[in-house]
């Protein structure tokens, strides 16, 4: 009789508990629990969950984080999101359920309420997400990314739910993700979500080699994405619309199933390039490959876990996200091993297999950013034919655009900022990489080689970013060197971010574009100066996106400058791209030329003038007090004399008692007693007032010196010099 009464009391208490929980759920406005849910009479034994990105014994340390920022604000955001609920769309659901799962850990007094919200979101909302296999990106990628978050969230609240509730949630998830095959288009999101489910269920205990190969295929050996910048951020970079594409590696790392990611040198380099080079000074994506100027980078959940890969990259990420508060979510709160470090402003970098990405020094959102894109491997569907293509930003705007997106018709070279022979498309989207370059104070230079893009031809595009200095504004200088065949034409393409019209300042010489194609900052203009005279310049409107995918999207303006291949098919061209606005005035341009060279002058404010010259580099030439034997030259002077000079592949330069002589071709930038030499090894005689004593790094053999010269044997590679 006593035992029977005890059983009655137990059953009565269980009934009261269920009634209390049901009322509490209604108080919190959570969705109604389906009527078929029955609370079992026997308690559930404790599981080995959570296991995917966190263990239960880590909950205390995670709670302790919330005593300081940025974790404190993330906790508050998570609790707020959990309380406010969400709509049924996949994007909204992933933010909600990830917040509720985090609140379950951090908000202990209300843990069961947050766990119930995870349960109800899966049963009542994830069960209704339209999932569709076959050809529809929206039916595959965003839903699978959101289900990845649902799996992680269910794993975290597992022990707060009954066996029946867990079974019902698992049935919903399995039914939905099973509608998407394990292989097909957008493979990474399939692998990421199915793989995470397999680990959750205990079915995968070994590395996922196919996923690993898919990730590595999207990064060159130098860390640059060969699948364009937009997709770099969205895929391996961890965009919120594709969470499992990148987030799966975090699950593999945490579970110990595969530890090939956080310490992976290629991925570490990729993170540095992503946060430090792929964005311009105003923190917008540089335009390369399939993308539009309207596409932006969001404050995405996976960005903060960059600290798990590389502290240098994390410093750039802190700069990029400075002022952004991370969302309260399990991915942004749990995954990072630490908070982001102090912000580090990115600097100019050169990637042999990927390109050169130059930026003016300092944290100035109006600074200039130049990219010379040249990948040697791993192109794919979203890559354009833009070997030696340019991306250029300044004064808060993308100044150049390209063929946009999305499809075969927008990829050809003539719809991108590169050049062609006779207007024919490139034979390959892969080039010969960056073969030479230097980064220095106030000037950056890189040389990209066409490789297989122009079979049987050679194109070296030499891009120079001249920083603002000496009362002169910043600009870029392009020296193109080509070897084609007699009778062929070189066609060079510039695509300003302009959709109104191009003003012809002087036909064949100078053109002016208002930057009005989706500008970020109004009032910016771009002047194009053809220092080497073309036989004609054709201005036309071309598509900014594939029309059937983006009906009504406005066309933009393109300039096509045409040149005849010179003697022996060799051609040397100079193009200047000079941005300006109300605060940065445009200089005046003039041409200078001779029988064996072309060039011009750029007259800045005051008495500062830049002299730009280009030749085949086969004999000594002279113009405007400059004597040179080199492929290309930039000299800046004032009434006081030479300010700096840059020479590409030269053996001799002289201007106003300043210059050099070399026994083999070198590329050199010299500003007073400081500079950089790039060579295959050479004996160099540097000349200039008071230049007798210099320090070389790495150490070089000084042969002789005098009042105004020093002769030195420099080793192959890059040698920096400065006052001793």
N, C-alpha and C positions, 0 to 999 in steps of 0.2 A: 504493500500500500504506500509506504514511504517512497519507494522507487518510482511508482507511478506518479505521485505528486511532484517529484523532482523533474520527471520528464515533462509534465504539464507546464511547470514553471519555465523550463528551457524553451519549449515551443512557444510559450507566450512571449518570452523575451525576444526570441527571434522575430516574431511577428511585429512586435513593437519597434524593433530595430529597423525592419524593412519599411514600416510606415513612416518612421522618422526620416529615413534617407529619402523616401519618395517626396515627403513634404519639403525637405531641404532643397531637393532638386528643383521643385516648382518655385520655391522662394527665389532661387538664383536665376529663374527664367531659362533654364536649360531645356532642350527639346524633350518631349515626353518619351519615356522609356517604352519601347515596344511591348505590347501586352504579352507576347510570347515568352518574354524573359521570366524565368522562374529561378528564384534564389534557392540553391541546393540546401538540403538539411545538414550536410556535413561540411565543415570548413575545408578550404583548399590548402593543400600542403604548399610550403614556400618553394618557389622555383629558383632556377639559376638566372632568371631575368632580373634587371636589365643586363644586356651583354654586348650590344652593338656599338654604342659610343660612350657608355658610362657603366660603372658598377655601383651597387647599392652602398658599398662602404665608402664611396666618394661623395655621397650626398652631403655629409657634414662639411667637408672642405668647400664644396660648391656653395653652400649656404653662407659660409664665412666670407666668401668673395663679396657678397652683397653689402658688406660693411663699407666698401669703398667704391669709387667710380673706376671704370665705366659700368661695373657690374650692378651697382645700386640702381641706376636708372634702367638697366635692362630688366631687373627684377620687377620694378614698378610697371614697366611697359608690358611685361608678360602677364602680370596679374590683371591689368586693365584689359588687355586683349582677350584673355580668357573669360572675363566677366561680360564683355560686350558682345561676344558671339561674332558670327560672320555670315556671309552669303554662301551660296552653294558652289560658286566658281572655284576651279582648282587652285588658282593663285591665292584667293582669300582663305581657302581652307588650310593651305599649308602654313600660312602665317598664324592662323588661329590655333590649329592643333599643336603646332610646335611651341606656341606660347603656353597653352594649357598644360602641356607635358612639363615645361620648365617650371610653371607655377606649382605643379604637383610636388616638385622637389623643394622649392624655395618657400612656399607658403604653407608651412606644416599644419597650422590649425584647420586649413580648408583643403587639405590634400585630397580627400575623398571626392569633394565637389569637383575639383579640377580633373581628377581621374574619370569621373562620370562624364565630363564634357568631352574628353577624348573618346570615350566609348560611344557617346551619342553622336558625335560628329561622324564616326565611321559608319555606324548603323543607319543613321538618318540622312546623312549628306554624301559621304563618300560612295554610298551605295547607288547614288543617283548621278554621279559624274558620268557624262557621256564619253565612253571610251570606244575608239573606232580604229581598227586595223586597216592598213592599205591606203597609202597615198595622201592621207590627210595629216599634216604636221600637228595641227591643233587637236586631233583625236588621239595622238600617240604621245608626243613629247611632254607638254604641260601636265596632262593627267598622270603619266608615269613618274614625273618629277614630284608631284604632289603625293602620290602613293608612297614614294620613298620616305617622305616625312611622316606619313601615317604609320608606316611600319616602325620607324624609330620611336614614335610617340607611344604606340601600343606596347612596345618593348619596355619603355620606361615605367608605365603605369601598370604593368602586368600584375604585380602582386596585390594591387588594390581592387582588382576585378575578380568576379567569380569564374569558375571554370566554364559555366554556361555562357557568360558574357564574353569571355575570351574566345570561345569556340565560334560564337556568332560574329565577332569582329574579324577573326581570321577567315571565316567563310566569305565575308564580304570582300576582303582584300584579295584573297586568292581568286575568287570568281572574276573580279574586275581586271586584275593584272594578267590573268590567263587569257583574256581577250586579245592581248598583245603578244605576238610571238616572241620567242627569245632571240631570233635573228631577223634582220631586215634593215630597212632604212633607219637612220638615227640609232645606230647600233649601241652607242655608249649608254643611252638612256635605258635601253632594254636590258643591257648587261647590268647596269647599276641597280635597277629596281628588282629585277629577278634575282640577281646575285645577293642583294641584301636580304630578300625574303628567304633565300636558301640558307643563309647564315642564321637568320632568326629561327628557322625550323630545325637547324642542326644538320642540314643536308650538304653544306659545303664546309670543308675543313682544310682545303688546299688552295694555293694561289690561283687566281683567275688569269691565266696567261693571255687569253684572247682580249680581255679588257686592258691588260697592261700594254699589250702591243698596240691596241687602238689609241691609247693615250700617248704613247711614245711616238706614234706616227704623226702626231700633230705638233711636234716640237723639233726644230732643227738641233743639231749638235751644239749650237751656240745659244739655244734657248728662245729663238724667235719662232712665232707661229707662221707656218706656211699657208694657213687657211684663213688669212685676212684678220684684221684687228677686231672687228665686231665679233666674229666667231671665236676668236681667242678668248675674249672676255666671257662669252656665253657658255663655252664648252669647258675647256680645261680650267679657265679662270673661275668657273663656278657661278654662272648666272642663275637667278632665281627661277627662270622659266624652264630650267633643265637641271634641277638640283642633283639628280642621281648620276649625271654624267661625270661630275667631279667629286661629289660627296661620297660615292662608293669607295673611293680610295681611303677615305677617313675611317670607314667601317673596317676595311681590310687591315688598316694599320692598327686600330684600337684592339681588334680581336686577336691580333698577332698572326692572322692567317697569311698576311703578305705585307712585309715591311720594306717594300722596294720603293716607297714614294717620298716620304719626308726627307730622307737622306739622299735622294736621287739628284745627282749633279745637274742633269738636264732640266728637271722640274724646278730646282733652285734657280737656275739661270732664267728659266721661263718666268718665274715670279718677279725677278728683278727687271726683266724686259717689260713685262706687263704693266707693273706699277710705275716703272721708272723711265721707259722709253716710248711706249705705244701711245701715250697721251701727251697732248701739247701743254703749253704753259698755263692755259686756262682750264686744264683738267678735262678736256674733251678728247675723244678718240681721234687719232689721226686717220685720214681716209685712205684706206688701201683695200682692194678687193671688194667683195660683195657687201656693200653697206651704203646707207644714206646719211646725209648730214643731219637728219632729224633723229637719228638713233643716238641714244645716250647711255651712259653707265649709271646704274642705280647703286644705292647703298645696300648691296647684296649680302645675304646671310653668310656666305662662305668666305668673304674677303678677309675677315679677321683671323682665320686660321692660317694665314700666311706666316705667322710667327712660328708655326710648326716646321716650316720649310727653311726659312732663311731670315736672319735678322737685318741684313742689308735691304732685302725686299720689303721687310716689315716697316723699316724706316720710310721707304717710299710710299707704302700704303698709308702710313700715319699722315704723311704730307697730303696724299690724295684725299683722305677722309677727314682731314682736320676740320672740326666743327660739326661733323656728322655724328649723331648718336646712334649706336647700333640698336637694332630691333631686339626686343626681348624674345628670344627663341632658343631652342636647344642647340641649334647649329652655331649661332653667334656667341652663346654663353658657355657651352660645355666644351666645344672642340678646341678653341685656342688654349694653348698651354700657359699663356700669359697675356697681359694686355699689350696693345701695340706700344712700341717704344717711342721716344721723342721723334718728331717729324724730321725727315732728311729730304732736302730738295734734290731732285734728280739732276744729273749732269749729262753731257754729251757722251755717247757710247758708239762704238763700232763693232759690228758683228759680222765676221767673215761670211758665214752662211746665214744671211738674213737681211743685212743692210746697215746703213749708218743712220743714227737718230741723234740729231744735233739740237741743242737748245741754248738760248742765251743764259748766262749765269744769273743766279739770284732767283728769289721767289717773286717773280713779276708776272702776273696773269696776262700782261700785254706783250710779253717777250715773244721772240720768233722761235719757231720750231720747224725743223726741216727733216724729212725722211727721204733717203735714197734706198728704195726697196730692191733687193736682189737675193732671191733664195736659190740655193743650189740643189735642193732635194725636197721631196715630200709634198708636191703640189696636189690639189684635189679640186672637187667640183666648184667650190666657192672662190678659188684663186683666179685672178685675171691675168691676161697677157700683159703684164706690166713689169717685165724685167727692166731694171734701171728706171723704174717709174718714180715720180716725185709725189710727196705729200708735203704740204706747206701750210703753216698757220701763223697768225700774228695779229696783235692788237685785238685779241679776244675772239677771232674768227678763224674758221677754216677758209683759207684763201684759194685753194684748189679743190676741185671735186674730180670724180672719175665717172665711169660708165654706170655706177650705181649697182642696183641689184634688181632682178634675181633671175639669172638664166644665161643661156649660151650667147644671146645676141649682145649683151652688154660687156663682154669680156675682151674683145679684140684690142690689140695695141693702139689702134687709132682712136679708141674711145677712152684712152688712159694717157697719163702724162709721161709718155716715153716717145720713141721715134721709130720709124720704119724705113725700109728700103722700098721705093716705088709704091708705098702705101700698102704693101702686103703684110698680113698678120704675122706675128712671130711664130716660129716653128715649134717653140716650146715655152711653157710658163716658167721654166727653170733657166737660170743664168749661170754666170761664172763666179758670182759672189763679189765681195769687196776685196780688191787685190792690194789696196794701199790706202793709207789714211793717217790723219793725226788730229788730235784735239789739243788746243792750246788756249792761252788767255786771249780772248777777243777774236779768235778765228778757229774754225773747224773745217776739215777737208776730208773727202773720201772719194775713191775711184772704184766704180762698179764696172765689171766686164760682162759683155752680152752672152758669152759662152754659146750654148746650143740654140739660143733664141734666134740668132741670125747665122745659120750655118753657112760657112764659106765667107763670112764677113766678120769684121771686128768692130765693136763699138765700146769705147771707154767713156762712160759718163762721169765727169769730175765735178762734184758738187761742193761748193764753198759757202759756208755761213759766215758772213762778216758781221760781227757783233757791233752794237752801238758803242761808239767811242770817238774821241777827238772832235766832238761837236758834229758828228756824222751819224745819221740814223742807220739801223741795221737793214740788211738785204741779203739776197742769195745770188750767187754767180754760178752759171753752168757752163763748163767747158766740155764740149762734145768732140771726140776724136773718132773718126770712122775710116775704115778701109772697105770700100765697096768695089764696084766694077765701073769702068768708063761707060758713060751714057746713062747710068742709073741716077735716080734722084733720092735725096734724103728728105724725109718729111718729118718735121718735129712738131709735137702736139702739146699745147698748153690749154688746160681747161680751168679758167677762172670760175669762182663761185658766183657767176653772173647769169641772170636770166632775162635781163632787160635788153641791153645792147652794148656793144663794144665801141668806144669812141676812137676814131682814127686820128691821132695827134699829128703824125706824119707818116704817110703811106710807106709801108715796107720797113719802117724804122721804129716808131713808138706808138703803143696802143694803151688805152686806159679802160679799166673795167671797174665799175661799181660792184662792190661785194654785196649783192642783194638776193642771192639764192640761199634762202634759209639762213640769214646771218644771225649771229648771236648778239653782236654789237653793231648798231647802225653807224653809217658814215665812213666805213673803211673803203679804200680803193687800192687797186693793184695796177702798177705800171709795168708794161713789158717792153723792154728795150732790146732790139736785135742789133747788137754791136757788129756782128758779121752780117753783111747785107744779103738777104734771101732774094731769089729771083721773083718770088711772089709770096704774099701772105693771104690766106683764105680764111675768112671769118664765117662761121656757120653755127646754126643751132643743132644740137645733138641731144639724144635722149639721156635723161638723168636716172632712168629706171626702165625696166622692161614694161612697155605700155599695157600688155594684157594682164600683168600682175598688179600694176599701179596705175589704173586709168586716171587720167587728168593730172598726173604728176608733171610739173613743169620741166621743159627742156632747159638746157643751159648753153652758154656760148663756148665755142672752141676756136682757138687760133691754130692754123696749120701753116707753118713756115716751110718753104720749099727751097732746096739747094741742089745744084748739080754737083755730082761727085767730081772732085778735082783731078789734077794730074795723077795718073796711076791709080785713080779711084780714091785717093786720100782726101779727107775733108776735115777741117778744124772750124768749129763754130763757137760763138760766145752769145749767151742769152742772159739778160739781167731781169730778175723779178724783184721789184721794189715796192713794198706796201707803204701806204701813207694814210694819214687822217688829219684832222684839224690840229692835233698836237705834234704830229711828226710830218714835216714838210717834205715834199718831193724835190730832189735835186734836178739839175739840168743834165741832159745827155748829149753827147756829140760823138760822131764816128771819127776814127783815124784809121788809115790803112796804107799798105805798101804793096809792093809786088809779091811779097812772100809772107805777109801776115795781115791780120785784121784786128780791129780793136776799137776802143773808144775811151772816152773820159766821163767820169761822173763827178760833177762839181757840186759839192756840198756847201753848206753855209760857211761864211767866212772865206778863208783862203785854202781850205782843204779840198784836194782833188785826188780821185782814184784813177789810175791809168790801168786799163785792162787790155791785154795783148794775147794773141794766140797765133801759132804757126805750126808747121810740120816738124819743127825742131831740128831741121837739117842744116841750117847755116845761121851765121850771126846776123841779127837784124837790129835796127835802131829806130827809135821814134820818141819824141817828147822827152828828150834827155835820158831815155832808157835804152841801154844796149843789152841785148839778151840773145842767148842761144838756148832755147827751151821750148817745151810744148806750149806752156801758158804762163802768164805773169800777171800779178796784181801788185801795183806799187801805190802806196799812199804818200802824198807829199804836201807840204805847206811851204810858205815862203822861207821857213827855217830849214828846209831840207826834207829828207826822207823820214817818214814816221814809221812805216813798216813795209816789208815786201813778202810776197808769197810767190814761189816758183814751183811749177810741176815739171818733173823730168828735165832738168836743165843742167848745163855744165858751166854757164857763165851768166852773170848779171852785174850791171853797173848803173848806178844812179846817184849822182851827187856825192861821190866819195864813199858810197855804201854799196855792198854787194858781195860776190863770192866768185871763186873759180874752183872747179872740181875736175878730177881726172876721169870721172864716170858720172852718168846722170843721177841727180838727187832731187828729191822734193824737199823744200825748205820754207819755213816761216820764221822770219827774224824781225823782232821789234826792239830796236836799240841793242842792248847787250844780252837779250834773252831770245830763245827760240827753240825750234825743233828741226831735226834733220832726219829724213827717212831715206834709206838707201840699201843697196846690196853690199855696202862696204865701199868706202871711197876716201881719197885724200882730198881734203877740202881746205881752201884758203878763204877765211872770212875776213872781210874788210869793213872798217868803220872807225870813226874817231874814238880813241881811247879803248880800243877793243883788244889790246895786247894780252890781257889776262882773263881767261874764261874758265869756268868749271863745267865739266862734261859728265853726264850721267846716262848710261854707264861710263865708267872711266875710259878715256880714249888717249891714245899716244899723241902728245903735242910735239910736233916736229920742229917748229920754229915760231918765233913771234917777234913783233916790233911795235912801234908806237901806235900804228893803226891797222894791224893785222895779226892773225894767229893762224898757223897752218897745223892741221890735225888729221890723223888717220882715224876715221870713225868706223866702228864695226858695223856689220849688216844689222838691219833693224831700225829701231827708233832711238835716237840720241837727243837728249835735252841739253841745252847749254844755258848758262846764266853768268852774271858777273861773279868773279872769284872773291 
